[in-house]
């Protein structure tokens, strides 16, 4: 049987959906940015709550860090 697969470069073999690629890339970057912000904020709030205050003060610190971080990362 004959092999009818393209013999050229892979880049020329298939049509790419560049708009979908861009949306996926920007979604991944947003997830990485805000996920990192969340991890850092929760660690800082947990340390603050353990060493300085209680649960409610740590919750306030967490909300403040998330709000300021979201403004900075925009």
Buried (B, 14 or more C-beta within 10 A) or exposed (E): EEEEEEEEEEEEEEEEEEEEEEEEEEEEEEEEBBEEBBEEBBEBBEEBBEEEBEEEEBBBBBEEBBEEBEEEEE
